[in-house]
Amino acid sequence: MPSGSAPCRVIVHLDLDCFYAQVEMIHSPDLRGKPLAVRQKTLVVTCNYEARALGVKKATTVKEATEKCPQLVLVNGEDLTKYREMSYKVTALLEEFTPLVERLGLDENFVDVTEMVEKRLEEWERDGSSPISISGHVYGNQTVNPHDPAHLRLAAGSQIAAEMRESVHARLGLTGCAGIASNKVRSKLVSGTFRPNQQTILLPESRRGLMSSLEHIRKLPGIGSKTAQRLAALGLTTICDLQRCSAAVLERELGVWAARHLQKVSHGEDDAPVTPSRPPQSLSDEDSFRKCTSEAEVKKKVGELIASLLDRLYKDGRKPHTIKLTLRQVSRGLCREGRQCPIPSHVVQRIGTDDSSVQTQLVALVMKLFHKMINVKGPFHLTLLSVCFSNLKAPPASTKQSIGFYLIRPSPSNCNKLVQKTEDVVSAEHTPPEGRVGGREVSPGEGNGSTTQMPPETPDQTGGLEFPLDLLPAGIDYDVFNQLPREIKEEIISSQKGERDTATSVLSHSLFASREDTDLLRLLQTHRQASIRGRLLKARLRLSLGFAKPTFQSRRNKPMKEVPMTEIKKEGLSASSLPVLMPKHSPSCLQRYRRNCWWNGRAGNRFPNSVSQ
């Protein structure tokens, strides 16, 4: 049978002992040796073995726990940050042994050590050493057969599991139990046989004994309270009941897939692979309470949840694109309801930065969802609020898909290459009259193939940038910035300074200082409403390319009408500075205009020399 197939697998299930309590003792060593319990609201979620020896159990109320153990030390465990961080450290450590590690909650991991077992058996065979060396317990005190390949593989797996547990304890200070078996279900069920800080092997022939020893059907992985209730309605409360139940009855109640899966699991059969865990696809946080009846309370609690999530997003590095609010009302019992909406792109961009306004904007967004679910004009009674960020995506790198690529100043060598390439394209498409380039006389030595020598780039040579440089982000390319639409310039400056009105004022007085630029802006804003202004705009773009005034025709080869002089005077433009004929292909003209502006901006000129300023 090929290596890695289901019957030949060796799976280790690692379950950390009283995980929250151990993390608290690591952060506060003075708690070691004392009865300790971690509480969330009014419940004890876990306790150490000193507290368990005095009768304290998890999932009991704080009142009951303190009555049984008056000297019990209680620690608030509502903030899960340190537990998550330690959990990921454990997973990362296990991944140093093999990449096949699957997280199961914060304190459990499945590890497929099949390949490691194969290599270890080959080493034993090559060295001629005795492979029979069991680490830990054997379930049911069964004897390991040295001639059974399955027993040998599990014995090798027990040694690897012991090495993993030892490494976790030495490097992180955590102890845990382990189960070693041939699939995930068996390893999980057998891992808790001996506690704490021990491990157990389940041999194949002990499978039936393990399954029949389970007290309740809830012991099976994947069966929750709702499924247990449905099975109890059919009279199924034990594993043996589930094994004896006919498939037809289960299929009618649960469906074909779920019925077959449960019956396989009840016999200890499971061929599910160990799937390496991916980064979480969503980040959420919730808060439960006895009573929340005012909008102000809701807004305060939502702000606390979002602040916690933003800190986690900062460490995660990805950006969410969807936000969801979930709540629970007393009038609806344990049922939850939720709504979600996309996060605006300008807010997404600021997530993970030091912008303090992000939290305010996200709270406002969540409160809009809240108002859609709850009528705040009437009474309401909430017992839970949850905020979830989903659709997490890594921020785009500085590539051509991101505008940041075009705003970062290139190195001088790359800049020269770009200018050379752009010159070649422009000169190939539009060759100016002989002896003139851009409206000026050129010497015979100058030609289209010559490379423009780039002077040192300074603010004085970057396209007429005349407003304070501190308004722009560090490292921005001023030449490219000058060619951006006004709305994008305003957004960049406002995001840097935080005041859009100030940015608009600065732009109005700096970027469009010249009369012709101001007129061009006005034409850009109104050319869709008046055909004459559109024609003037295209003519102005044509002039900016430095072309002469040949006769252009429309696409139907019909001469275009000249613009009346009275209309030109209405626009406040001089007749000598404008060609009065429509360009032939306006889309390509606009493309050439953008390319030409970019090129001339690189060369230190806002427009070609032929333009009358």
MARTOR-26944 format. One record per residue (C-alpha): x, y, z; residue in three letters. Coordinates in steps of 0.05 Angstrom, whole numbers, plus 32768, in hexadecimal, padded with zeros to 4 digits. Layout:
# residues N
      u      v      w   residu
      X      Y      Z      ALA
...
//
This chain:
# residues 613
      u      v      w   residu
   8000   8000   8000      MET
   801E   8044   7FED      PRO
   8039   8071   8022      SER
   8008   80A4   803C      GLY
   7FC9   807D   802C      SER
   7F93   807D   8062      ALA
   7FA2   803A   8085      PRO
   7FED   8049   8087      CYS
   7FE8   808F   80A4      ARG
   8003   80A4   80E8      VAL
   7FDE   80DF   8105      ILE
   7FF0   8103   8146      VAL
   7FBC   812D   816B      HIS
   7FDC   815E   819B      LEU
   7FAE   817D   81D0      ASP
   7FCC   81B0   81FF      LEU
   7FBC   81A9   8249      ASP
   7F8E   81E0   8267      CYS
   7FA9   820E   8231      PHE
   7F8F   8252   824A      TYR
   7FA7   8243   8291      ALA
   7FEC   822F   8278      GLN
   7FF2   8270   8250      VAL
   7FDF   8298   828E      GLU
   8013   8273   82B8      MET
   8048   8281   8282      ILE
   8038   82CB   8284      HIS
   8034   82CB   82D0      SER
   8063   8296   82ED      PRO
   804C   82A7   8334      ASP
   800A   8283   8324      LEU
   802C   823F   831D      ARG
   8019   820E   8353      GLY
   7FDA   8234   8365      LYS
   7F92   8220   8353      PRO
   7F84   824C   8316      LEU
   7F46   8255   82EB      ALA
   7F3C   8280   82AD      VAL
   7EF8   82A2   82AB      ARG
   7ED0   82C1   8273      GLN
   7E95   82E9   828D      LYS
   7E75   82BC   82C2      THR
   7E91   8279   82AA      LEU
   7ED1   8253   82B7      VAL
   7EEC   8240   8273      VAL
   7F27   8218   828C      THR
   7F50   820B   82CB      CYS
   7F93   81EC   82DB      ASN
   7F9B   81A7   82FA      TYR
   7FA6   81C3   8340      GLU
   7F60   81E1   833D      ALA
   7F43   81A1   8320      ARG
   7F5F   817A   835A      ALA
   7F35   81A7   8388      LEU
   7EF5   819A   8362      GLY
   7EF4   81D4   8330      VAL
   7EDC   81C2   82EB      LYS
   7EDB   81EA   82AB      LYS
   7E98   8203   828F      ALA
   7E7F   8211   82D5      THR
   7E6A   8254   82F1      THR
   7E9C   827F   8316      VAL
   7E6F   827C   8353      LYS
   7E6F   8230   8355      GLU
   7EBB   822E   834A      ALA
   7ECA   825E   8383      THR
   7E9B   8238   83B2      GLU
   7EC1   81F7   83A5      LYS
   7F05   8219   83A9      CYS
   7F07   825B   83D0      PRO
   7F52   8264   83C2      GLN
   7F46   825F   8377      LEU
   7F6C   8294   834F      VAL
   7F40   82B0   8317      LEU
   7F5E   82D0   82D8      VAL
   7F35   82F5   82A3      ASN
   7F3C   82D1   8261      GLY
   7F0E   82FA   8235      GLU
   7F48   8317   820D      ASP
   7F5F   82DD   81E1      LEU
   7F9B   8301   81C3      THR
   7FD2   82DE   81EB      LYS
   7FB0   829A   81E2      TYR
   7FAD   82A3   8197      ARG
   7FF6   82B8   8193      GLU
   800D   827C   81BC      MET
   7FE1   824E   8192      SER
   8001   8264   8152      TYR
   8046   825B   8170      LYS
   8035   8212   8180      VAL
   801C   8206   8139      THR
   805A   8227   811B      ALA
   8087   81FB   8147      LEU
   8063   81BC   8130      LEU
   806B   81D2   80E8      GLU
   80B6   81CE   80F2      GLU
   80AD   8182   80F6      PHE
   807D   817C   80BA      THR
   8052   81AC   8092      PRO
   8015   817F   809B      LEU
   7FF9   81A1   80D9      VAL
   7FAF   81B1   80E0      GLU
   7F97   81DF   8117      ARG
   7F59   81CC   813E      LEU
   7F46   8206   816B      GLY
   7F7B   8229   8193      LEU
   7F97   81EE   81BA      ASP
   7F93   81B3   818B      GLU
   7FBA   819E   814D      ASN
   7FB9   8162   811E      PHE
   7FFE   814F   8103      VAL
   8008   811C   80CB      ASP
   804C   80FC   80D9      VAL
   8045   80C5   80A5      THR
   8082   80DA   807C      GLU
   80AC   80E4   80BB      MET
   8099   809E   80D1      VAL
   80AF   8081   808E      GLU
   80F2   80A3   8092      LYS
   80FC   808C   80DA      ARG
   80EC   8044   80C9      LEU
   811D   8046   8090      GLU
   8153   8060   80BF      GLU
   8144   8029   80F1      TRP
   8148   7FF5   80BB      GLU
   8189   8012   809F      ARG
   81AA   8017   80E4      ASP
   8191   7FD3   80FA      GLY
   8178   7FF0   813C      SER
   813B   7FD5   8160      SER
   80FE   7FFF   814B      PRO
   80D1   7FE9   8185      ILE
   80D4   8023   81B5      SER
   8090   803C   81CB      ILE
   808A   8082   81E8      SER
   804D   808B   8215      GLY
   8012   805D   8222      HIS
   7FF0   8029   81F6      VAL
   7FA5   802C   81F9      TYR
   7F88   7FEF   821C      GLY
   7FCD   7FD8   8230      ASN
   7FD3   7FB2   81EF      GLN
   8015   7F92   81DC      THR
   803A   7FAF   81A1      VAL
   804B   7F7A   816C      ASN
   8091   7F87   8150      PRO
   807F   7F62   8110      HIS
   8041   7F8B   8101      ASP
   8051   7FC5   80D2      PRO
   8016   7FEE   80EE      ALA
   8030   7FE6   8135      HIS
   8076   7FFB   811F      LEU
   805C   8039   80FD      ARG
   8034   804E   813B      LEU
   8071   8041   8167      ALA
   809B   806F   813B      ALA
   8063   80A2   813D      GLY
   8063   80A0   8189      SER
   80AC   80B3   818B      GLN
   80A0   80EE   815B      ILE
   8064   8105   8185      ALA
   8090   8103   81C4      ALA
   80C4   812E   81A1      GLU
   808E   8160   818D      MET
   8073   8165   81D4      ARG
   80B9   816D   81F0      GLU
   80C9   81A4   81BF      SER
   8088   81CA   81CF      VAL
   8097   81C6   8219      HIS
   80E1   81DA   8212      ALA
   80D5   8215   81E4      ARG
   8090   822E   81F9      LEU
   8087   8212   823F      GLY
   8046   81ED   822D      LEU
   8033   81A5   823C      THR
   8000   817C   8217      GLY
   7FE4   8137   8209      CYS
   7FEA   8111   81C8      ALA
   7FC6   80D9   81A5      GLY
   7FE7   80AF   816F      ILE
   7FBB   8087   8140      ALA
   7FAE   8079   80F6      SER
   7F7B   80B1   80EA      ASN
   7F63   80F3   8107      LYS
   7F25   80DA   812D      VAL
   7F4A   80A2   8151      ARG
   7F85   80CE   8164      SER
   7F57   8104   8180      LYS
   7F2D   80D3   81A8      LEU
   7F69   80AF   81C7      VAL
   7F93   80ED   81D6      SER
   7F6F   80FD   8217      GLY
   7F73   80B7   8234      THR
   7FAE   80C8   8261      PHE
   7FB4   810F   827C      ARG
   7FD8   813D   8286      PRO
   8017   8140   825C      ASN
   8014   80F8   8243      GLN
   8008   80D4   8201      GLN
   7FE4   8095   81EA      THR
   7FE9   8067   81AE      ILE
   7FAB   8046   8191      LEU
   7FBA   8005   816E      LEU
   7F8A   7FF0   8136      PRO
   7F6D   7FB6   815D      GLU
   7F5A   7FE4   8197      SER
   7F2C   800F   816C      ARG
   7EEB   7FED   8180      ARG
   7EFC   7FEF   81CA      GLY
   7F09   803A   81C6      LEU
   7EC8   8049   81A1      MET
   7E9D   801F   81D1      SER
   7EBD   8042   820D      SER
   7EA2   8086   81FA      LEU
   7E6B   8099   822A      GLU
   7E41   80C7   81FF      HIS
   7E36   80D6   81B6      ILE
   7E4F   811D   81C1      ARG
   7E95   8100   81C9      LYS
   7E99   80F6   817E      LEU
   7EBB   812F   8158      PRO
   7E89   8157   812F      GLY
   7E4B   814A   8159      ILE
   7E33   8189   817B      GLY
   7DF7   8198   81A5      SER
   7DC6   81A0   816B      LYS
   7DDA   815E   814A      THR
   7DD9   813A   818D      ALA
   7D92   8152   8198      GLN
   7D7B   8139   8154      ARG
   7D9D   80F6   8161      LEU
   7D7E   80F1   81A6      ALA
   7D3A   80FB   8187      ALA
   7D48   80BA   8161      LEU
   7D5D   8097   81A1      GLY
   7DA7   809A   8192      LEU
   7DD0   80B0   81CF      THR
   7E0D   8082   81CF      THR
   7E41   806F   819C      ILE
   7E26   8028   819A      CYS
   7DE0   8043   8189      ASP
   7DFD   806A   814F      LEU
   7E23   802E   8136      GLN
   7DE5   8002   8136      ARG
   7DB6   8036   8117      CYS
   7DA2   8029   80CF      SER
   7DBE   8057   809A      ALA
   7D79   8066   807E      ALA
   7D61   8084   80C0      VAL
   7D9E   80B0   80C7      LEU
   7D9A   80C7   807E      GLU
   7D51   80DD   8087      ARG
   7D64   8106   80C4      GLU
   7DA8   8122   80B2      LEU
   7DB1   8118   8068      GLY
   7DDB   80E6   8041      VAL
   7E20   8104   804B      TRP
   7E19   8114   8095      ALA
   7DFB   80CF   80A4      ALA
   7E32   80A9   8081      ARG
   7E67   80D4   80A2      HIS
   7E4C   80CA   80E8      LEU
   7E48   807F   80DF      GLN
   7E8F   807B   80C7      LYS
   7EA7   80A6   8101      VAL
   7E80   807B   8133      SER
   7EAB   8040   811D      HIS
   7EEB   8068   8122      GLY
   7EF4   806E   80D7      GLU
   7F0D   80AF   80B9      ASP
   7F32   80BA   8078      ASP
   7F34   8106   807D      ALA
   7F7A   8121   806F      PRO
   7FA1   8150   809C      VAL
   7F98   8192   8079      THR
   7FCC   81C8   8088      PRO
   7FA9   8203   80A6      SER
   7FA5   8243   807E      ARG
   7FA4   8288   809C      PRO
   7F5F   8296   80B8      PRO
   7F2E   82AE   8084      GLN
   7F0C   82DD   80B5      SER
   7F1B   82FF   80F7      LEU
   7EE3   8309   812A      SER
   7ED9   831D   8171      ASP
   7E9A   831C   819C      GLU
   7E82   8332   81E0      ASP
   7E49   8314   8207      SER
   7E26   8336   8241      PHE
   7DE6   8333   8269      ARG
   7DC7   8373   8250      LYS
   7DD3   83A9   821C      CYS
   7D98   83D6   820F      THR
   7DB2   8418   81F4      SER
   7DD2   842E   81B3      GLU
   7E0B   8450   81D9      ALA
   7E1D   840E   81FB      GLU
   7E1C   83EA   81B8      VAL
   7E49   841E   8198      LYS
   7E7A   8419   81D2      LYS
   7E7E   83CD   81CF      LYS
   7E84   83CE   8183      VAL
   7EBE   83FF   8189      GLY
   7EE2   83D0   81BA      GLU
   7ED9   8394   818C      LEU
   7EF2   83BA   814F      ILE
   7F2E   83D5   8175      ALA
   7F41   838D   8187      SER
   7F37   8375   8140      LEU
   7F60   83AE   8122      LEU
   7F9A   839A   814E      ASP
   7F95   8353   8135      ARG
   7F90   836B   80ED      LEU
   7FCF   8394   80F6      TYR
   7FF5   8355   810B      LYS
   7FD4   832B   80D5      ASP
   7FE8   835B   809D      GLY
   7FAB   834E   8071      ARG
   7F72   837D   8065      LYS
   7F28   836C   806C      PRO
   7EF5   837F   8037      HIS
   7EB5   836A   805B      THR
   7E9C   8379   80A1      ILE
   7E63   8354   80C5      LYS
   7E3C   8363   8104      LEU
   7E1A   832A   812A      THR
   7DED   8333   8167      LEU
   7DC0   830C   8194      ARG
   7D7F   8325   81B1      GLN
   7D5C   830B   81EF      VAL
   7D1B   8308   81C9      SER
   7D38   82D5   8199      ARG
   7D59   82A8   81CC      GLY
   7D9C   828B   81B6      LEU
   7D92   829C   816C      CYS
   7DC3   82CD   814D      ARG
   7DB7   82FC   8113      GLU
   7DEA   8322   80EB      GLY
   7DF5   8351   80B0      ARG
   7E32   8361   8088      GLN
   7E4A   8394   8055      CYS
   7E88   83A4   802D      PRO
   7EBB   83D3   804B      ILE
   7EC7   8411   801F      PRO
   7F09   840F   7FFB      SER
   7F24   844F   8019      HIS
   7F19   8431   805F      VAL
   7F3A   83EF   804B      VAL
   7F78   8415   8035      GLN
   7F7F   8434   807B      ARG
   7F76   83F4   80A2      ILE
   7FB8   83DE   80C0      GLY
   7FD4   8424   80C1      THR
   7FD9   8457   80F9      ASP
   7F9C   847D   80E1      ASP
   7F70   8485   811F      SER
   7F33   8496   80F5      SER
   7F2D   844E   80DB      VAL
   7F0D   8435   811B      GLN
   7EDA   846E   811B      THR
   7EC7   845F   80D3      GLN
   7EC0   8414   80E0      LEU
   7E96   8420   811E      VAL
   7E68   844D   80F5      ALA
   7E63   8416   80C0      LEU
   7E50   83E2   80F4      VAL
   7E1D   840F   8114      MET
   7DFA   8416   80D1      LYS
   7DF4   83CA   80D0      LEU
   7DDA   83CD   8117      PHE
   7DA4   83FF   8104      HIS
   7D8D   83D0   80CC      LYS
   7D81   8398   80FE      MET
   7D69   83BD   813C      ILE
   7D35   83F4   8142      ASN
   7D58   8422   8174      VAL
   7D18   844A   817E      LYS
   7CFA   840F   81A2      GLY
   7D14   83E4   81DC      PRO
   7D47   83AE   81CE      PHE
   7D70   837E   81F9      HIS
   7DB1   8361   81DE      LEU
   7DDD   832C   81FE      THR
   7E13   8325   81C9      LEU
   7E37   834E   8195      LEU
   7E6A   8333   8163      SER
   7E92   8357   812D      VAL
   7EB4   832F   80F6      CYS
   7EE5   8345   80C0      PHE
   7EE4   8316   8083      SER
   7EFB   8314   803B      ASN
   7F43   831F   8053      LEU
   7F74   832E   801C      LYS
   7FBE   833E   801C      ALA
   7FCC   8387   800A      PRO
   7FE6   838F   7FC2      PRO
   8030   8395   7FBB      ALA
   8050   83CF   7F95      SER
   8040   83B3   7F51      THR
   801F   83D0   7F14      LYS
   7FDC   83BA   7F31      GLN
   7FE4   83EC   7F69      SER
   7FE4   8437   7F62      ILE
   801E   8438   7F93      GLY
   804A   841D   7F5B      PHE
   803F   845C   7F33      TYR
   804A   848B   7F6E      LEU
   808D   8470   7F85      ILE
   80C9   8493   7F67      ARG
   80F0   8462   7F3B      PRO
   813B   845B   7F3E      SER
   8163   8486   7F0D      PRO
   8177   844A   7EE3      SER
   8130   8432   7EDC      ASN
   8118   8479   7ECF      CYS
   8148   8480   7E94      ASN
   812F   843E   7E77      LYS
   80E7   8454   7E7D      LEU
   80F5   8497   7E5C      VAL
   811A   8475   7E23      GLN
   80E1   8444   7E17      LYS
   80AC   847A   7E19      THR
   80D3   84A6   7DE9      GLU
   80D8   846C   7DB8      ASP
   808D   845F   7DBB      VAL
   807A   84A8   7DB2      VAL
   80AC   84B5   7D7B      SER
   8096   8477   7D56      ALA
   804D   848C   7D56      GLU
   8056   84D7   7D49      HIS
   8095   84EE   7D24      THR
   8098   853B   7D26      PRO
   80AB   8564   7CE9      PRO
   80F3   8562   7CD4      GLU
   811F   8593   7CFA      GLY
   80EC   859E   7D32      ARG
   80DE   8577   7D71      VAL
   80A8   8590   7DA0      GLY
   80A5   85D4   7D7C      GLY
   80F0   85E4   7D83      ARG
   812C   85E1   7D54      GLU
   8159   85A5   7D5E      VAL
   81A0   8599   7D46      SER
   81AF   8562   7D14      PRO
   81CE   8539   7D4B      GLY
   818C   8535   7D72      GLU
   815B   84FF   7D5E      GLY
   8124   84D3   7D75      ASN
   8153   849E   7D8D      GLY
   8179   84CA   7DBD      SER
   816F   84BE   7E07      THR
   815A   84F8   7E32      THR
   818C   8503   7E6A      GLN
   8166   8506   7EAB      MET
   817B   853E   7ED9      PRO
   817A   8533   7F24      PRO
   8132   8531   7F3A      GLU
   8121   8568   7F6A      THR
   80DE   8587   7F7D      PRO
   80ED   85C2   7F50      ASP
   80F2   8594   7F14      GLN
   80B7   8568   7F1F      THR
   8081   8584   7EF5      GLY
   8076   85C6   7F18      GLY
   8067   85AB   7F5E      LEU
   8061   85EB   7F86      GLU
   803B   85D8   7FC6      PHE
   805B   85BF   8007      PRO
   807B   857B   8000      LEU
   8067   8565   8046      ASP
   8020   855C   802C      LEU
   8036   8520   8002      LEU
   804A   84DB   801B      PRO
   8094   84CB   801E      ALA
   80B2   84AE   7FDF      GLY
   807C   84C7   7FAF      ILE
   808F   84D6   7F67      ASP
   807B   851F   7F5D      TYR
   807B   8519   7F11      ASP
   8048   84E2   7F11      VAL
   8020   8504   7F48      PHE
   8018   8542   7F1C      ASN
   7FF6   8518   7EE6      GLN
   7FC2   84FA   7F14      LEU
   7F79   8511   7F13      PRO
   7F68   8546   7F45      ARG
   7F3B   8518   7F6E      GLU
   7F74   84E6   7F79      ILE
   7FA4   851F   7F8B      LYS
   7F72   8538   7FBE      GLU
   7F6A   84F3   7FDC      GLU
   7FB5   84E8   7FE2      ILE
   7FC0   852B   8003      ILE
   7F84   8525   8030      SER
   7F99   84E0   8048      SER
   7FDE   84FC   8058      GLN
   7FC6   853C   807A      LYS
   7F82   8524   8092      GLY
   7F5C   8562   807A      GLU
   7F3D   8560   8034      ARG
   7F2A   85A9   8035      ASP
   7F72   85BE   8040      THR
   7F88   8591   8007      ALA
   7F54   85AD   7FD8      THR
   7F6A   85F4   7FE9      SER
   7FB3   85E4   7FDE      VAL
   7FA5   85C3   7F9B      LEU
   7F7A   85FC   7F84      SER
   7FB1   862F   7F90      HIS
   7FED   8606   7F7B      SER
   7FE0   85D1   7F47      LEU
   7FB8   85FE   7F19      PHE
   7FDD   863F   7F20      ALA
   7FE0   864F   7ED6      SER
   7FA4   866B   7EB2      ARG
   7FA4   8637   7E7B      GLU
   7FA7   85FD   7EAD      ASP
   7F6B   861A   7ED1      THR
   7F45   8621   7E90      ASP
   7F57   85D9   7E7E      LEU
   7F3D   85C0   7EC1      LEU
   7EFC   85E5   7EB6      ARG
   7EF5   85C6   7E72      LEU
   7F04   8581   7E8E      LEU
   7ECB   8589   7EBF      GLN
   7E97   85A1   7E8D      THR
   7EA9   8583   7E49      HIS
   7E74   854D   7E4F      ARG
   7E3E   8582   7E55      GLN
   7E52   85AF   7E1B      ALA
   7E6D   8596   7DD9      SER
   7E94   85D5   7DCC      ILE
   7EBA   85CD   7E0D      ARG
   7EC9   8585   7DFB      GLY
   7EE6   859B   7DB9      ARG
   7F10   85D0   7DDA      LEU
   7F29   859D   7E0C      LEU
   7F40   856D   7DD5      LYS
   7F5F   85A6   7DB0      ALA
   7F85   85BB   7DEE      ARG
   7F9D   8573   7DF7      LEU
   7FB3   8572   7DAF      ARG
   7FDB   85B1   7DB9      LEU
   7FFC   8595   7DF7      SER
   801A   855D   7DCD      LEU
   8040   8591   7DA4      GLY
   801F   8580   7D62      PHE
   8016   85B1   7D2A      ALA
   7FD0   85C2   7D11      LYS
   7FC3   8594   7CD5      PRO
   7F7D   8589   7CBC      THR
   7F5B   8551   7CE2      PHE
   7F1D   852D   7CCC      GLN
   7EE9   8506   7CF1      SER
   7EE3   84BA   7CEF      ARG
   7EB4   84C1   7CB3      ARG
   7EE7   84EB   7C8D      ASN
   7EBE   852A   7C93      LYS
   7EE1   856B   7CA4      PRO
   7ED2   8584   7CEB      MET
   7EB4   85C8   7CF5      LYS
   7EDF   85FE   7D12      GLU
   7ED0   8619   7D57      VAL
   7EB1   865E   7D53      PRO
   7EDE   8695   7D6E      MET
   7EA5   86AE   7D99      THR
   7EA4   866C   7DBE      GLU
   7EEF   866E   7DC8      ILE
   7EEA   86B3   7DE6      LYS
   7EB3   869C   7E15      LYS
   7EE5   866A   7E33      GLU
   7F18   86A1   7E3F      GLY
   7F4D   867F   7E14      LEU
   7F77   86A0   7DDF      SER
   7F6A   868B   7D98      ALA
   7FB3   8684   7D88      SER
   7FBF   8650   7DBE      SER
   7F8A   861F   7DA5      LEU
   7F82   85F6   7D66      PRO
   7F3A   85FA   7D50      VAL
   7F31   85B6   7D31      LEU
   7F1B   8575   7D51      MET
   7F4F   853D   7D58      PRO
   7F40   8500   7D2F      LYS
   7F42   84CA   7D66      HIS
   7F35   84E7   7DAA      SER
   7F41   84A7   7DD3      PRO
   7F86   849D   7DB6      SER
   7F94   84E7   7DBE      CYS
   7F85   84E2   7E08      LEU
   7FB3   84A6   7E0E      GLN
   7FEB   84CB   7DEB      ARG
   7FDD   8507   7E17      TYR
   7FE5   84DE   7E57      ARG
   8024   84BD   7E3D      ARG
   8042   84FE   7E25      ASN
   8033   8521   7E66      CYS
   8054   84E9   7E8D      TRP
   8091   84EC   7E5F      TRP
   8098   8537   7E61      ASN
   808D   8537   7EAC      GLY
   80C7   8507   7EB2      ARG
   80F1   8536   7E89      ALA
   80E0   8570   7EB7      GLY
   80AD   8593   7E8A      ASN
   8063   8596   7E97      ARG
   8053   859E   7E4D      PHE
   807D   859E   7E0D      PRO
   80A1   85DE   7DFC      ASN
   8070   85EE   7DC4      SER
   8038   85FE   7DF5      VAL
   8031   8649   7E00      SER
   802F   8654   7E4B      GLN
//
